[in-house]
Structures are given as C-alpha cells and as structure tokens.
Amino acid sequence: MAFIVPPRRSSPDTFPGPADVARWYERKLGWATEGRAPVRLLTGVRFDVLELPAEAGHSLLRRPVRTGPVLLSGGRMGLLVAAGGADELPGLLDWLEWGPIALDLTAVGAGGRIPAPSPRGGAGSPGAAVWLRPPEPRRVPGPALPALAGFGSSGGDAPDLVRLVDAAATECHRVRLSRARAGLRKGSPADQPLAFS
C-alpha cells in the first residue's frame, strides 16, 4: 500500500509567491501594497522614505543615530520615517544649512512607491530589495519611526528626524567629496564647486 503524503502547506514564512508577500505586508504590518510582481509598498500612508546612496547609508548605519526600518534596493538605501517626513526634508535641509549643497538625498512621500523586500529576508535576485533593519510585525510603525520631536511623536520615544536628516546629509556629502576627489585624481574636472564642512 502506498502512502500519500499531502503537499506541504505554505506558511506565512515561506512566501512562495508575490501574492503571499503582499498579504504578509497587509496583514502583519497593516501596510498598503500595490502590484503582485513586483510588489510595491505605498508611501505617505503609514510611512515615508528617505533615500540616499548605499555607500552613504552604510556609513550612516555605523553612526550612533537611531533609525526605523532600513531597506537596500540596488545602489540606494531607504530609511523609513514617519508619514509626512518627506514633506519636511527640504525645509530641514535648509534649516540645517545643507540646502545650497547638491546632495543625493531624496524623499518618497504621499503617492510614492518603493519595492517591497521579501519578508523572509535573504538575497533574492541581484538588485532586489532587502531589509537591513526589518520592521517588527504586530508593532504600530508610527512611534518607532523617526519624526520631528514635539510634533505628534509619542512621548518623545521616536527617533529624531532632524538628527537622522543631518547625519544622512553629512554622509551623502562625504560620499560626494570622496567621488569628486577620485575624479580629480583621474584628471576629470568636477562639474560643480564643492562645499567643505
């Protein structure tokens, strides 16, 4: 007599397909998604994202500055911040006196989309988004995300958006200076005057 083994059940941790990835984000984190292949996370609803070059982002993560979840997608790093943080970025950069300097620091806010990293972690296809600091399921993201202190943050427990933006701008500027120096050594002139801090 032959025994028939039923097919393995898929658990939320196996993620056999994009639909399962989308359901995981929607059910475990309450995040809005779009598409099925690839799945994208909608910004401006539960969170916004600060984006910077991966090289600057890795340096930032070595600094003593608090962040929320962090993802890596190709050559860009994304730092999740409280919803509305994207709108604050230009004003914060001006206030911190980074405004006139061309930094490769951008924000994705309301109406934006970012690639959804696989919740199971690990590396997928080359350039696929991965979590470097994953979100915590069943935790309301708002209080854990960097926000402006004193403007709706819960009891001051959230990481400070001003400190995060200043640290990110510093690291973006360092990468820019490093690349400019490398270009000058190779004999190619810089396109733009550099600001030294």
One Martini backbone bead per residue (centre of mass of N, CA, C, O) as a GRO file, in nm:
protein
  197
    1MET     BB    1   0.096   0.037   0.024
    2ALA     BB    2   0.052   0.370  -0.050
    3PHE     BB    3   0.160   0.670   0.055
    4ILE     BB    4   0.009   0.986   0.101
    5VAL     BB    5   0.147   1.297   0.076
    6PRO     BB    6   0.083   1.590   0.154
    7PRO     BB    7   0.115   1.890   0.077
    8ARG     BB    8   0.276   2.155   0.163
    9ARG     BB    9   0.224   2.404   0.360
   10SER     BB   10   0.181   2.736   0.356
   11SER     BB   11   0.344   2.976   0.517
   12PRO     BB   12   0.417   3.301   0.596
   13ASP     BB   13   0.742   3.216   0.575
   14THR     BB   14   0.764   3.111   0.261
   15PHE     BB   15   0.677   3.272   0.015
   16PRO     BB   16   0.597   3.160  -0.294
   17GLY     BB   17   0.466   3.452  -0.359
   18PRO     BB   18   0.364   3.773  -0.417
   19ALA     BB   19   0.087   3.751  -0.276
   20ASP     BB   20   0.211   3.674   0.001
   21VAL     BB   21   0.370   3.930   0.043
   22ALA     BB   22   0.134   4.127   0.040
   23ARG     BB   23  -0.025   3.995   0.273
   24TRP     BB   24   0.186   4.031   0.489
   25TYR     BB   25   0.193   4.341   0.492
   26GLU     BB   26  -0.113   4.381   0.542
   27ARG     BB   27  -0.147   4.193   0.804
   28LYS     BB   28   0.116   4.243   0.987
   29LEU     BB   29   0.145   4.583   0.925
   30GLY     BB   30  -0.073   4.756   0.754
   31TRP     BB   31   0.027   4.780   0.457
   32ALA     BB   32   0.027   4.917   0.156
   33THR     BB   33  -0.023   4.775  -0.168
   34GLU     BB   34   0.120   4.700  -0.502
   35GLY     BB   35   0.093   4.457  -0.678
   36ARG     BB   36   0.271   4.132  -0.761
   37ALA     BB   37   0.501   4.181  -1.009
   38PRO     BB   38   0.601   4.373  -0.825
   39VAL     BB   39   0.600   4.460  -0.505
   40ARG     BB   40   0.457   4.752  -0.349
   41LEU     BB   41   0.499   5.025  -0.137
   42LEU     BB   42   0.310   5.267   0.013
   43THR     BB   43   0.347   5.599   0.054
   44GLY     BB   44   0.207   5.828   0.303
   45VAL     BB   45   0.051   5.649   0.516
   46ARG     BB   46   0.269   5.504   0.735
   47PHE     BB   47   0.514   5.611   0.550
   48ASP     BB   48   0.832   5.726   0.470
   49VAL     BB   49   1.128   5.794   0.251
   50LEU     BB   50   1.471   5.794   0.272
   51GLU     BB   51   1.712   5.856   0.014
   52LEU     BB   52   2.035   5.696  -0.051
   53PRO     BB   53   2.329   5.605  -0.089
   54ALA     BB   54   2.463   5.315   0.013
   55GLU     BB   55   2.733   5.424   0.114
   56ALA     BB   56   2.607   5.635   0.306
   57GLY     BB   57   2.421   5.440   0.461
   58HIS     BB   58   2.638   5.260   0.591
   59SER     BB   59   2.768   5.491   0.749
   60LEU     BB   60   2.516   5.570   0.909
   61LEU     BB   61   2.480   5.286   1.058
   62ARG     BB   62   2.759   5.345   1.227
   63ARG     BB   63   2.610   5.551   1.371
   64PRO     BB   64   2.459   5.718   1.662
   65VAL     BB   65   2.167   5.668   1.505
   66ARG     BB   66   1.834   5.655   1.490
   67THR     BB   67   1.621   5.411   1.344
   68GLY     BB   68   1.437   5.247   1.145
   69PRO     BB   69   1.365   5.093   0.895
   70VAL     BB   70   1.585   4.923   0.647
   71LEU     BB   71   1.664   4.947   0.297
   72LEU     BB   72   1.781   4.767   0.001
   73SER     BB   73   1.810   4.901  -0.349
   74GLY     BB   74   2.060   4.846  -0.490
   75GLY     BB   75   2.219   5.171  -0.468
   76ARG     BB   76   1.988   5.207  -0.243
   77MET     BB   77   1.870   5.362   0.053
   78GLY     BB   78   1.603   5.309   0.300
   79LEU     BB   79   1.438   5.529   0.533
   80LEU     BB   80   1.207   5.503   0.764
   81VAL     BB   81   0.946   5.738   0.819
   82ALA     BB   82   0.727   5.938   0.904
   83ALA     BB   83   0.457   6.056   0.802
   84GLY     BB   84   0.566   6.365   0.636
   85GLY     BB   85   0.883   6.371   0.612
   86ALA     BB   86   0.917   6.445   0.311
   87ASP     BB   87   0.810   6.741   0.343
   88GLU     BB   88   1.053   6.826   0.548
   89LEU     BB   89   1.328   6.804   0.404
   90PRO     BB   90   1.387   7.084   0.272
   91GLY     BB   91   1.365   7.249   0.539
   92LEU     BB   92   1.582   7.098   0.698
   93LEU     BB   93   1.819   7.149   0.509
   94ASP     BB   94   1.809   7.452   0.538
   95TRP     BB   95   1.827   7.473   0.851
   96LEU     BB   96   2.108   7.292   0.838
   97GLU     BB   97   2.273   7.413   0.583
   98TRP     BB   98   2.221   7.212   0.304
   99GLY     BB   99   2.060   7.340   0.067
  100PRO     BB  100   2.301   7.443  -0.148
  101ILE     BB  101   2.367   7.139  -0.156
  102ALA     BB  102   2.431   6.867  -0.359
  103LEU     BB  103   2.237   6.601  -0.273
  104ASP     BB  104   2.167   6.241  -0.256
  105LEU     BB  105   1.879   6.337  -0.105
  106THR     BB  106   1.566   6.182  -0.071
  107ALA     BB  107   1.199   6.162  -0.100
  108VAL     BB  108   0.915   5.948  -0.017
  109GLY     BB  109   0.573   6.002  -0.039
  110ALA     BB  110   0.293   6.083  -0.130
  111GLY     BB  111   0.226   5.852  -0.395
  112GLY     BB  112   0.442   5.651  -0.347
  113ARG     BB  113   0.700   5.395  -0.425
  114ILE     BB  114   0.832   5.080  -0.312
  115PRO     BB  115   1.006   4.817  -0.281
  116ALA     BB  116   0.940   4.489  -0.166
  117PRO     BB  117   1.072   4.312   0.052
  118SER     BB  118   1.139   4.019   0.166
  119PRO     BB  119   1.033   3.892   0.468
  120ARG     BB  120   1.250   3.644   0.480
  121GLY     BB  121   1.490   3.738   0.351
  122GLY     BB  122   1.756   3.765   0.193
  123ALA     BB  123   1.861   3.692  -0.125
  124GLY     BB  124   1.777   3.754  -0.432
  125SER     BB  125   1.792   3.912  -0.679
  126PRO     BB  126   1.976   4.123  -0.827
  127GLY     BB  127   1.875   4.427  -0.667
  128ALA     BB  128   1.697   4.340  -0.463
  129ALA     BB  129   1.510   4.397  -0.206
  130VAL     BB  130   1.628   4.454   0.138
  131TRP     BB  131   1.655   4.399   0.474
  132LEU     BB  132   1.852   4.546   0.732
  133ARG     BB  133   1.596   4.669   0.902
  134PRO     BB  134   1.333   4.532   1.007
  135PRO     BB  135   1.022   4.511   1.066
  136GLU     BB  136   0.778   4.481   1.322
  137PRO     BB  137   0.550   4.282   1.390
  138ARG     BB  138   0.278   4.409   1.566
  139ARG     BB  139   0.385   4.709   1.521
  140VAL     BB  140   0.347   5.024   1.543
  141PRO     BB  141   0.520   5.239   1.335
  142GLY     BB  142   0.511   5.535   1.423
  143PRO     BB  143   0.684   5.543   1.705
  144ALA     BB  144   0.948   5.403   1.548
  145LEU     BB  145   0.969   5.655   1.374
  146PRO     BB  146   1.105   5.913   1.246
  147ALA     BB  147   1.055   6.239   1.396
  148LEU     BB  148   0.939   6.527   1.499
  149ALA     BB  149   0.996   6.677   1.776
  150GLY     BB  150   0.685   6.773   1.920
  151PHE     BB  151   0.517   6.652   1.647
  152GLY     BB  152   0.339   6.380   1.745
  153SER     BB  153   0.511   6.232   1.917
  154SER     BB  154   0.547   5.963   2.141
  155GLY     BB  155   0.697   6.083   2.413
  156GLY     BB  156   0.989   6.093   2.262
  157ASP     BB  157   1.061   5.787   2.142
  158ALA     BB  158   1.126   5.875   1.878
  159PRO     BB  159   1.318   5.923   1.642
  160ASP     BB  160   1.507   6.187   1.514
  161LEU     BB  161   1.480   6.353   1.217
  162VAL     BB  162   1.698   6.570   1.233
  163ARG     BB  163   1.939   6.383   1.295
  164LEU     BB  164   1.905   6.200   1.050
  165VAL     BB  165   1.933   6.415   0.828
  166ASP     BB  166   2.210   6.520   0.911
  167ALA     BB  167   2.360   6.250   0.885
  168ALA     BB  168   2.283   6.194   0.589
  169ALA     BB  169   2.405   6.452   0.468
  170THR     BB  170   2.694   6.403   0.559
  171GLU     BB  171   2.732   6.131   0.404
  172CYS     BB  172   2.666   6.238   0.122
  173HIS     BB  173   2.897   6.447   0.119
  174ARG     BB  174   3.132   6.250   0.155
  175VAL     BB  175   3.080   6.094  -0.104
  176ARG     BB  176   3.105   6.333  -0.295
  177LEU     BB  177   3.396   6.408  -0.221
  178SER     BB  178   3.523   6.135  -0.287
  179ARG     BB  179   3.442   6.131  -0.587
  180ALA     BB  180   3.581   6.396  -0.663
  181ARG     BB  181   3.867   6.314  -0.588
  182ALA     BB  182   3.880   6.071  -0.780
  183GLY     BB  183   3.831   6.242  -1.039
  184LEU     BB  184   4.082   6.430  -1.007
  185ARG     BB  185   4.293   6.201  -1.019
  186LYS     BB  186   4.191   6.123  -1.322
  187GLY     BB  187   4.136   6.430  -1.462
  188SER     BB  188   3.845   6.512  -1.390
  189PRO     BB  189   3.636   6.755  -1.370
  190ALA     BB  190   3.430   6.924  -1.185
  191ASP     BB  191   3.100   7.041  -1.210
  192GLN     BB  192   3.102   7.136  -0.904
  193PRO     BB  193   3.126   7.302  -0.642
  194LEU     BB  194   3.260   7.257  -0.328
  195ALA     BB  195   3.162   7.189   0.002
  196PHE     BB  196   3.309   7.250   0.312
  197SER     BB  197   3.295   7.112   0.664
   0.00000   0.00000   0.00000
